Amino acid sequence: MLKGKYFFVAAACSVIAACSSNDKKPAAAVAQAKPALMAPFRFHKAIEVAPGQTFDIISWGRGSTDAGAYAILHSDSAGIKYTTTTGDLDGSITDVYNADMDNDGNPEILIQAKAKDTVSYARIYAFEFNGNDADKLDFPKLTSSQRKGYRGNDNFYIKEGKLIREFPIYSSNDSLAKQTGAKRQLEYSLRSNNFSVKQLSQDSIDVKPAAVQETKRSEPEKKQSTSRSSKKKKSESHKKRRRRG
């Protein structure tokens, strides 16, 4: 089992090295060329958190693109130590973020993946590294109120040591839903390796599409017109009775 793990790490490193090779091409050509990953690897991003401290995040898998696995390769070149953290992947990696959200001097690696259910939703795989030890963090799921009108299309970014999450709000959670034009914005903080979340935006999940709003606005006008017509009919009926009498 140990021999197989070393083989995997060696294979991953060889792929990364192959992707970064310039093959002695002119500098302009190298800048424009986008390295291609060899199968079964799908994603690679290198993050240097300090001199001699680099994290290479990769994903791989054959067959289905909706599932696979990820690996975080930590290179401590100063201490000549190399460690690997792996896990199952739901969907595909779209980006990776580095932060020290709790200001304890230990970097956090946050892997963003896009998975598919009835909608395209986001998954976050979070780890804090203390030296060569990796501590997996539980990223909170959206609450029922936060999920109302949610249909994916998340945007994540780091701001002032916090993880910000934004996504558009839809009129409902089904396939016929339309965007309301509003967005929901959440802020994630970390303390003692536990996430907390608060909503920053004062969005309205009851905002309706323009077509629905126009329909509602026209309803009072219809009622008013119906009321006038009814009064007119009553007046005419009253006049006929007086003539008969």
C-alpha positions in Angstrom: 0.0 0.0 0.0 2.8 2.4 0.9 4.6 1.5 -2.3 1.5 2.4 -4.3 1.2 5.7 -2.6 4.8 6.7 -3.5 4.1 5.6 -7.1 1.1 7.9 -7.2 3.0 10.9 -5.8 5.8 10.3 -8.3 3.4 10.1 -11.2 1.6 13.3 -10.1 4.9 15.1 -9.8 6.0 14.0 -13.2 2.8 15.3 -14.7 3.2 18.7 -13.0 6.8 18.8 -14.2 5.8 18.0 -17.7 3.2 20.7 -17.7 5.7 23.4 -16.6 8.3 22.4 -19.1 9.0 25.0 -21.8 10.7 22.7 -24.3 13.2 25.5 -25.1 10.6 27.6 -26.9 10.8 31.4 -27.2 9.6 33.3 -24.2 6.6 34.8 -26.0 5.4 31.4 -27.2 5.7 30.0 -23.6 3.6 32.8 -22.2 0.8 32.2 -24.6 0.8 28.4 -24.4 -1.5 26.9 -21.8 -0.1 23.6 -20.4 -2.3 20.6 -20.9 -2.7 18.0 -18.2 -2.3 14.4 -19.1 -5.1 11.9 -18.3 -6.2 10.9 -15.8 -5.3 14.4 -14.3 -7.9 17.1 -14.7 -6.8 20.1 -12.6 -3.6 21.5 -11.1 -2.8 24.7 -9.2 0.3 25.5 -7.2 0.1 27.8 -4.2 3.3 29.0 -2.4 2.3 30.1 1.1 5.9 30.9 2.2 9.4 30.4 0.8 10.0 26.7 0.5 6.3 25.9 1.4 4.3 25.0 -1.7 1.0 23.2 -2.1 0.1 21.6 -5.4 -3.6 20.8 -5.7 -4.6 18.3 -8.3 -7.6 16.2 -9.3 -7.8 13.0 -11.3 -10.2 10.3 -12.4 -11.2 8.3 -15.5 -14.7 7.8 -16.8 -17.3 10.1 -15.2 -16.5 13.8 -15.0 -19.0 14.1 -12.1 -16.8 12.3 -9.7 -13.1 11.7 -9.0 -10.5 12.4 -6.4 -8.3 15.3 -5.2 -4.8 15.5 -3.7 -3.0 18.2 -1.9 0.8 17.7 -2.3 2.7 19.7 0.3 6.3 20.3 -0.4 8.4 21.5 2.5 11.7 22.0 0.7 13.4 23.6 3.7 12.7 20.6 5.9 13.0 18.1 3.0 9.5 16.8 3.9 6.7 15.9 1.4 3.2 14.9 2.4 0.0 14.0 0.6 -3.6 14.6 1.6 -6.3 13.0 -0.5 -10.1 12.7 -0.7 -13.1 11.9 -2.8 -14.3 14.6 -5.1 -17.9 15.4 -5.9 -17.9 17.2 -9.3 -15.0 19.0 -10.7 -12.6 21.6 -9.2 -13.1 25.2 -10.4 -10.6 27.0 -8.1 -8.5 26.8 -5.0 -8.0 29.5 -2.3 -5.4 30.1 0.3 -5.9 32.1 3.5 -5.2 32.3 7.2 -8.8 33.1 8.3 -8.2 32.6 12.0 -4.8 34.4 12.1 -3.0 31.6 13.8 -0.1 31.4 11.3 -1.3 28.2 9.8 -2.5 28.3 6.2 -5.9 27.1 5.1 -6.4 25.5 1.6 -10.0 25.8 0.3 -10.9 23.7 -2.7 -14.0 24.9 -4.6 -15.8 22.2 -6.7 -18.8 22.4 -8.9 -21.1 19.5 -8.6 -24.4 18.6 -10.3 -27.7 17.6 -8.8 -30.9 19.2 -10.2 -28.7 22.3 -10.3 -25.0 23.1 -10.4 -24.1 23.7 -6.8 -20.8 24.5 -5.0 -18.8 22.3 -2.6 -15.9 23.4 -0.5 -13.2 21.1 0.8 -11.3 22.9 3.5 -8.0 22.0 5.3 -5.8 23.8 7.7 -2.1 22.8 7.7 0.0 22.9 10.8 3.5 22.1 9.6 3.1 18.8 7.8 -0.1 17.9 9.5 -3.5 18.4 7.7 -6.7 19.0 9.7 -9.9 18.7 7.7 -12.5 21.4 8.4 -16.2 20.9 8.1 -17.6 23.6 5.8 -21.2 24.5 6.7 -24.0 23.7 4.4 -26.6 26.3 3.4 -29.5 26.6 5.9 -33.1 26.3 4.7 -33.4 30.1 4.6 -30.1 30.5 2.8 -31.1 27.9 0.2 -34.4 29.5 -0.7 -34.2 30.6 -4.3 -30.7 29.0 -4.6 -29.8 27.4 -7.9 -26.0 27.4 -7.9 -23.7 29.8 -9.9 -21.7 30.6 -6.8 -18.9 33.1 -6.8 -16.2 32.8 -4.0 -13.4 35.2 -3.1 -11.2 36.1 -0.1 -11.6 39.5 1.4 -9.8 40.7 4.5 -9.2 37.2 5.7 -12.8 36.1 5.2 -14.3 33.9 2.6 -17.1 35.7 0.7 -19.8 33.7 -1.2 -22.3 35.3 -3.6 -25.0 33.8 -5.7 -28.1 35.0 -7.7 -31.5 34.4 -6.2 -34.2 32.7 -8.2 -38.0 33.0 -8.0 -38.1 29.3 -6.8 -35.9 26.2 -6.5 -37.4 24.3 -9.5 -36.3 24.1 -13.1 -38.8 26.8 -14.2 -37.3 29.4 -11.9 -36.1 32.7 -13.2 -33.6 35.1 -11.7 -35.1 37.9 -9.6 -32.2 40.3 -10.1 -31.2 40.0 -6.4 -28.1 38.4 -4.9 -27.3 36.8 -1.6 -24.0 37.4 0.0 -22.5 35.3 2.8 -19.4 35.8 4.9 -17.5 32.8 6.4 -15.2 33.2 9.4 -13.0 30.7 11.1 -12.2 30.3 14.8 -10.7 27.3 16.6 -11.1 25.4 13.3 -14.8 26.0 13.3 -16.6 28.0 10.6 -19.3 30.6 11.3 -21.4 32.3 8.7 -23.4 35.4 8.5 -25.4 37.1 5.7 -24.1 40.4 4.6 -26.7 41.4 2.0 -30.3 42.5 2.7 -31.7 40.7 -0.2 -35.3 39.9 -0.8 -36.2 36.3 -1.8 -39.7 37.5 -2.7 -38.7 39.7 -5.6 -40.6 38.6 -8.7 -39.6 38.8 -12.3 -40.6 42.0 -14.2 -43.4 40.3 -16.1 -45.0 39.1 -12.9 -44.7 42.6 -11.4 -46.4 44.2 -14.4 -49.3 41.6 -14.2 -49.9 42.4 -10.6 -49.8 46.2 -11.2 -52.5 45.8 -13.9 -54.9 43.8 -11.6 -56.1 46.9 -9.6 -56.9 48.7 -12.9 -59.0 45.7 -14.0 -60.9 45.6 -10.7 -61.5 49.3 -10.9 -62.9 49.0 -14.5 -65.1 46.1 -13.4 -66.5 48.1 -10.5 -67.4 51.1 -12.8 -69.1 48.8 -15.3 -71.2 47.2 -12.5 -72.3 50.6 -11.2 -73.3 51.6 -14.7 -75.5 48.5 -15.1 -77.2 49.0 -11.7 -78.0 52.6 -12.7 -79.5 51.6 -16.0 -81.6 48.9 -14.3 -82.9 51.5 -11.8 -84.0 53.8 -14.6 -86.0 51.1 -16.4 -87.9 50.2 -13.2 -88.9 53.9 -12.7 -90.3 54.1 -16.3 -92.4 50.9 -15.8 -93.7 52.3 -12.6 
